[in-house]
Amino acid sequence: MKHPSLSLLLGGALCVVAFAPGTIFAHDRDEDQLVRLYKQLAPTTVYLSVIYDSLHPLSDPSTTGVGAGFLIDKSGTLLTNAHVVDGASTITVTLFDGTRVIAELLALDSAQDIAILRLPPANHDYPTVTLGDSNVLHVGQHALVVGSPFGLGFTLTSGIISGLGPAMGSPSSTPTRIIQTTAPINPGNSGGPLVDSKGQVIGITTATLMGAQNIGFAVPVNIAKEVLAEFNAKGAITRPWLGIGGKFPTDPMIALFAIPLAGGLLIEDVEDGSPAAEAGLKSGTLRLTVEDIPWVLGGDILLAVNGHPTIDPETFTRAIKPLASGQEVEVEILRNGEHRHLWIVLRERPRGSLRPKMVSSRPAVGSPSRGLPWRPQTQLVAF
């Protein structure tokens, strides 16, 4: 019996298949799924327009930035990146329907690059996302980014999860487990949701690698859950602050110079008014570039905190993880070839002092601290 949907030309190499009306192709199902996900997720995503404070308005005018966020409860609580809203004087939120409101910053965790905002009460429930589980992700699974790049309207881009764990050269102050994705990320996507094929949020879009194509990063959503749990329990997020920044010299780097160098954190920057500055920690003054990586030599080298070595990013992270604001710590440094011990009281990091160590997906405008390149092959630290 001849099949009604198949015509076969015998005696030749040609096989013509005629599909019956109503046949659904796999790619049609994929398209329908993406359309459905966009309609589901776009209303839960917001566009952020931010004005940043300036300590010196005349010489350093206020700057602006853009980002995204997503609603996690019906009362208007939303999550975004800390680097998007840190130092903001005004955070204007544009909803999917075009409504514009002013958001309140509730809490900020610069170490994890997560901020919690609240929208004003509305006469309706806000649409919300569903939070997934970032501990069960696999390289190769689909990933979607929702946001409003450049403020040109709400968009959806797709890709896959291309990596899990710290990427090469990732700052040790970022989460130890970070999601790498091929989904395109643009200015205006920072702080928006990274979602899986079920529409569940698996991460917070945070950065893109400068000079690369489709290499973006997101903070795992389980880290955001931990921050939320701490905020709900304590009503605040506090993180200890010493006020230093620097990098870890490699063994070849140490062997290259005749000046005193050792395994540890080479302090390249000491923040004004910080506990480190008050304790007399010194940053370097000799600027040079080695294999396209900028260094500032001549500063103190942090060797240990409370007796715990800080010779590389892994030991550094373990040493500072248990510390708290208000705690007095003993730091061991190497200065001009001599070992010294100092006692320093840590404080909470003041708002507005966050210095992004990765390229934000929002434009780098005004202050050079907004949009610093994340250079591969380097280990950048802020503490």
C-alpha positions in Angstrom: 0.0 0.0 0.0 1.3 3.4 -0.9 2.0 5.6 2.1 0.0 8.9 1.8 2.9 11.1 3.0 5.7 9.5 1.0 6.6 9.6 -2.7 9.6 7.5 -3.8 11.2 7.7 -7.2 12.3 4.2 -7.9 15.4 3.4 -10.0 17.1 6.7 -9.1 18.8 8.4 -6.2 16.1 10.9 -5.5 13.8 10.5 -2.5 11.1 13.1 -2.1 9.3 13.3 1.2 6.0 15.2 1.4 4.9 15.8 5.0 1.3 15.8 5.9 -0.4 19.0 7.0 0.2 19.7 10.7 3.6 18.1 10.9 5.7 19.8 13.5 9.4 20.1 12.9 11.9 20.1 15.8 13.2 23.6 15.0 9.6 24.9 15.0 9.2 23.5 18.5 12.4 25.2 19.5 11.1 28.5 18.1 7.8 28.1 19.9 9.7 27.4 23.2 11.9 30.5 22.8 8.8 32.7 22.0 7.0 31.3 25.1 10.0 31.9 27.3 10.5 35.4 26.1 6.8 36.2 26.9 7.2 34.6 30.3 10.5 36.2 31.3 10.5 39.7 29.7 7.8 41.1 32.1 9.8 39.8 35.1 13.0 41.7 33.9 13.6 45.4 34.4 15.9 48.0 32.9 18.0 50.1 35.2 19.2 53.6 34.6 21.7 54.7 37.2 23.2 58.1 38.3 26.3 57.7 40.4 27.5 60.0 43.2 30.6 62.0 42.9 32.7 63.1 45.8 34.0 66.0 43.7 31.2 67.2 41.5 33.2 70.0 39.9 36.3 68.1 38.9 34.6 64.7 38.6 30.9 65.1 37.4 28.3 62.5 38.2 28.3 59.6 35.8 25.6 57.3 34.5 25.2 53.7 33.7 22.7 51.1 32.7 21.9 47.5 33.7 19.1 45.0 34.3 17.5 43.2 37.1 14.8 40.7 37.8 11.8 40.5 40.2 11.9 37.7 42.8 8.7 38.4 44.7 5.3 39.9 44.1 5.9 42.9 46.4 8.7 44.2 44.1 12.0 42.9 45.4 14.6 42.4 42.7 18.1 41.3 42.2 20.9 42.8 40.1 24.7 43.2 40.2 26.4 45.2 42.9 28.6 46.9 40.4 25.6 48.3 38.6 24.2 50.2 41.6 27.1 50.7 43.9 27.6 54.4 44.5 24.2 55.3 42.9 22.4 58.4 43.9 19.3 57.5 41.8 18.2 54.1 40.4 15.4 54.5 37.9 13.7 51.3 36.9 11.8 50.8 33.6 9.3 47.9 33.7 8.4 45.9 30.6 5.1 47.9 30.2 7.1 51.1 30.1 6.3 52.2 33.7 9.2 54.1 35.3 9.8 54.0 39.1 12.6 54.8 41.5 14.1 51.8 43.3 15.5 51.6 46.8 18.8 49.9 47.5 18.3 47.4 50.3 21.6 45.6 50.5 24.8 45.2 48.6 27.4 42.4 48.6 30.3 43.6 46.6 32.3 40.4 47.2 29.6 38.3 45.3 28.6 41.2 43.0 24.9 41.0 44.1 22.5 43.8 45.1 19.0 43.6 46.4 16.6 46.4 45.4 12.9 47.1 46.2 10.3 48.8 44.0 7.6 51.0 45.4 4.2 49.3 46.2 1.9 48.9 43.3 -1.8 48.2 43.0 -1.0 44.8 41.5 1.3 41.9 42.0 4.7 42.2 40.2 5.4 39.2 37.9 8.2 37.1 39.2 10.9 34.7 38.0 11.4 31.1 39.3 14.9 30.6 40.8 16.6 27.4 39.7 19.5 25.3 41.0 22.9 26.3 39.7 24.6 23.3 41.4 23.2 20.9 38.8 24.3 22.7 35.7 26.2 21.0 32.9 28.5 22.4 30.2 26.6 22.2 26.9 23.1 22.9 28.1 21.1 25.8 26.7 21.3 29.2 28.4 19.3 32.4 27.7 20.0 36.0 28.6 17.2 38.5 29.1 17.8 42.2 29.4 17.5 45.6 27.7 20.9 46.2 26.0 21.6 49.9 25.5 18.1 50.5 26.6 16.8 49.6 23.1 14.0 47.4 24.4 13.7 44.1 26.1 15.6 41.3 24.3 16.5 37.6 24.5 19.7 36.1 23.4 20.6 32.4 23.4 23.7 30.2 23.7 25.0 27.4 25.8 26.8 27.0 29.1 30.4 26.8 27.9 32.2 26.5 31.3 31.7 26.1 35.0 34.1 27.1 37.8 36.6 30.0 37.9 37.7 31.1 34.5 41.4 31.6 33.8 42.5 34.8 35.5 39.2 35.3 37.3 39.5 37.6 40.3 39.7 35.7 43.5 37.2 38.1 45.1 34.5 36.8 42.7 32.6 33.6 43.5 34.7 30.5 43.3 32.1 29.0 41.0 31.1 31.1 38.0 29.1 30.3 34.9 30.6 30.9 31.5 28.2 31.3 28.6 28.2 31.9 24.9 24.9 33.8 25.0 25.7 37.4 23.8 25.9 40.0 26.5 25.8 43.7 25.9 25.6 46.9 28.0 22.3 46.8 29.7 22.4 43.1 30.4 24.5 43.3 33.6 22.3 42.2 36.5 19.7 40.5 34.4 18.8 36.8 34.5 20.6 33.9 32.9 18.0 31.2 32.5 17.8 27.6 31.4 15.5 26.0 28.8 12.8 25.6 31.5 12.7 29.4 32.1 14.3 29.1 35.6 17.0 31.6 36.6 20.3 29.9 37.0 22.6 32.9 37.2 22.9 36.7 37.3 24.6 38.1 34.1 27.7 40.0 35.3 30.4 40.4 32.7 31.8 39.8 29.3 35.5 39.2 28.4 36.9 42.2 26.5 38.2 41.4 23.1 36.6 38.0 23.0 33.5 36.8 21.1 30.6 35.4 23.1 32.4 34.8 26.3 30.2 36.0 29.1 30.0 35.3 32.8 27.2 35.0 35.4 27.1 34.7 39.1 25.4 31.3 40.0 21.9 31.8 41.4 22.6 29.7 44.4 25.1 32.3 45.6 22.3 34.9 45.3 20.1 32.6 47.3 22.7 32.6 50.1 22.9 36.4 50.1 19.1 36.6 50.2 18.9 34.2 53.1 21.5 36.3 55.0 19.6 39.5 54.3 16.3 38.0 55.3 17.8 36.7 58.6 19.8 39.7 59.6 18.2 42.6 57.7 21.6 43.6 56.3 24.6 42.3 54.4 28.0 43.1 55.9 31.4 42.3 54.5 34.9 43.1 56.0 37.0 45.7 54.2 40.8 46.2 54.5 41.1 48.5 51.5 43.8 47.0 49.3 44.0 45.8 45.7 46.7 43.9 43.8 47.8 40.8 42.1 49.8 37.7 42.7 53.2 37.6 41.0 54.0 34.3 39.3 57.3 32.5 39.9 58.7 33.6 36.5 57.7 37.2 37.4 59.5 37.0 40.8 62.6 35.6 39.1 62.6 38.4 36.5 63.4 41.3 38.9 66.2 41.9 41.3 63.9 43.9 43.7 62.4 42.0 46.7 59.5 39.9 45.6 57.8 36.9 47.1 54.8 34.7 46.8 51.9 36.7 48.1 49.6 39.5 47.2 51.5 42.4 45.7 49.7 45.5 46.9 49.2 47.8 43.9 46.5 50.1 45.4 45.6 51.3 48.9 42.2 53.0 49.1 42.1 56.4 50.8 40.5 56.4 54.2 40.6 52.6 54.5 41.9 50.5 57.4 44.9 49.6 55.3 45.7 53.3 54.7 45.4 54.1 58.4 47.6 51.2 59.3 50.3 52.4 56.9 50.2 49.7 54.2 52.0 50.9 51.1 51.2 50.5 47.4 53.7 50.4 44.6 54.9 53.4 42.5 56.9 51.7 39.7 54.5 51.0 36.8 55.5 48.6 34.0 54.0 46.1 31.7 55.2 42.5 31.4 53.7 40.4 28.5 50.9 43.0 28.1 50.0 42.7 31.8 50.3 46.0 33.8 52.0 45.8 37.2 52.7 48.3 39.9 55.9 47.3 41.8 57.5 48.5 45.0 54.5 48.0 47.3 54.1 45.8 50.3 53.5 42.1 49.8 50.7 40.5 51.9 52.1 37.1 53.1 49.5 36.0 55.7 46.3 37.0 57.6 46.0 35.8 61.1 48.7 33.3 60.4 47.1 31.9 57.3 49.2 32.2 54.2 48.0 34.3 51.3 50.5 33.2 48.7 48.0 32.6 45.9 44.3 33.2 45.2 43.2 29.9 46.7 45.0 30.4 50.1 44.0 34.1 50.1 40.3 33.2 49.7 40.5 30.7 52.5 42.3 33.2 54.8 39.8 36.0 54.4 36.6 33.9 54.2 36.0 33.7 58.0 36.8 37.3 58.7 34.1 39.8 59.8 33.7 43.6 60.0 35.0 45.0 63.3 37.5 42.1 63.7 41.1 42.9 64.6 43.4 40.8 62.3 47.2 40.3 62.2 48.7 40.8 58.8 52.2 39.8 57.8 53.8 41.8 55.0 57.1 41.9 53.2 58.4 45.4 52.8 61.8 46.1 51.2 62.9 42.5 52.0 61.9 42.7 55.7 59.0 40.8 57.3 56.6 43.0 59.4 53.5 42.3 61.4 50.7 44.8 61.8 47.3 44.7 63.7 44.4 46.2 61.8 40.7 46.5 62.6 38.5 45.6 59.6 35.5 47.8 58.8 32.5 47.3 56.5 33.1 48.4 53.0 31.5 51.8 52.4 29.0 52.0 49.5 30.4 53.7 46.4 33.8 52.2 46.8 33.2 49.1 44.7 35.8 48.8 41.9 34.7 46.2 39.3 37.5 43.8 38.4 35.8 42.5 35.3 34.4 44.4 32.3 30.9 45.4 33.2 28.4 44.8 30.5 27.3 48.4 30.9 29.2 51.2 29.2 32.4 52.4 30.8 31.6 56.1 31.1 33.1 58.8 33.3 35.2 57.3 36.1 37.8 54.9 34.9 37.0 52.6 37.8 33.8 51.7 35.9 34.8 49.3 33.2 38.3 48.2 34.0 39.4 45.4 31.7 39.5 41.9 33.1 42.8 40.8 31.8 43.3 37.0 31.4 46.5 35.6 32.9 46.1 37.9 36.0 44.7 37.3 39.4 43.1 40.5 40.6 42.1 41.0 44.3 40.1 43.6 46.2 39.8 43.2 50.0 
